[in-house]
């Protein structure tokens, strides 16, 4: 059957929201939290999605997803609420298809000015080869 495959869901939030909600803008940190969660359980991150207000039945969510093998994970309910049009409909669809959905539930990082600046540089210069480090 192979390892449990994880689809990590992060919120696609505009850079303009950086000052008011840096964690929702920082998709890299969202995916990193999901990757740590998966690694702690011996799971494999198969896909990373970056979405906003996506319909629960959208094909991008379900492409290649196998019942009993795959798990959707997001850092928090708040991220799911931003990423999906309806968390309730999504969880119902997951149950119908036999796919688990989890939230990590850890504390969000606290962002200081330097961290916000790094996120801003990374997201505002993606084609210049800057990787945010």
N, C-alpha and C positions, 0 to 999 in steps of 0.2 A: 504494500500500500504506500510506502514511502513516508517521508516526514510531513508533518502538518505544515501547510503553506499558509502564509499570512498575507493579507492585503492590508497595507497600512493606509489609513485615510487621514489626510491633512486638509485644512481649510485654506482655500484660495481667497485671501483677504487682501484688498488693495493696500499698497504701500502708504497711501494717505492716512491709513488707520494706525500707523506705527506708534504715534505718541499716545493714543488712547487705548490701544489694545495690542501691544507688541507681540504677545504670544500667538495670537491668531494670524499675524502677519508672518511670523517666523516659521515657515513650513519646514525648514531644515531641522529645527529643534523638535517640532511635532513628529517628524519621521524618525528622528533619533530616539525619542522616547518609545515609540512603537518598536523599533529595532531592538532596544534593550529588553523590552518586555518579551519579545519573541525569543531572543537568545537565552534569557533566563529559563525558558520552558523547553528549549531544544527545538524550537520551531524555526522555519526558514521564511524570511520575507521574500515573497515571490513578486509582489507588485507594490509600488507606491503610487497612490492617487493623490492628486492635488485638485480639489473641486470646490465649487461654491453653489449651493442651492440645487444640487443635482437631484433629479427625480429618482425615487427608489427603484424604479423598473428600468432605468437607463442601462443600455447594453454595456457601457464601459465598466460598470460595477460587476456585471455577471459574466463577462468574457472569460471562459475557461474555468469558472468556479465549480468545484466538485463537492457535492454534499458529503458531509462526514469527514472531509479532508481539509477543507479550507476554512479560515477564520478571518473575519474582518476585525480590525482593531483601530481604535482612535485614542489619542491621549486622554480625552475627556468627553463627557456628554456635550459640553459647550462647543467643542470642535465639531462633533457630529451635527449639532444644531446649525452651525454655520455652513458646513460642507454639504448637507443634504436638505432637500425641500421639506421632508417630514421624517423625523427619527422614528416615530411610531409606525408609519407605513413601511419604513425600511426594516425595522426589527420584525414586523409581521411578515414581510417578504422573506427575510432570512429564515424565520421559523418554518414558513411554508416550503422553502427549498432545502431545509435541513442543513443550514450553514450557521455557525455561531457568529455572534457579534459581541465584542468585548470592548470595554474602555479600561485604560490603564489606571486612571484615577489617582495618579500621583500629583503632588503639588506642582503648579506651574512655576517656571523659573522667574526670578525677580530681575527685571531689566533696569540696568543703570544707563547713563548717557552713552558710555562706551559700547555697551552691547547693542543699543539701538542704532548707533552709528555703524557698527559692523553689519547689522542686518540691512540697513539702508544702502550701504555701499554694495553689498552682495546683490541686492535686488535691483538696484538702479544701474548696475554695470554688468549685466550677465553676459553680454556678447564681447566684452573687453577681456575676457579670460580671467577675471577676478573671481576667486572661489570663496571669499568671505573669511579667510583666515587672518 
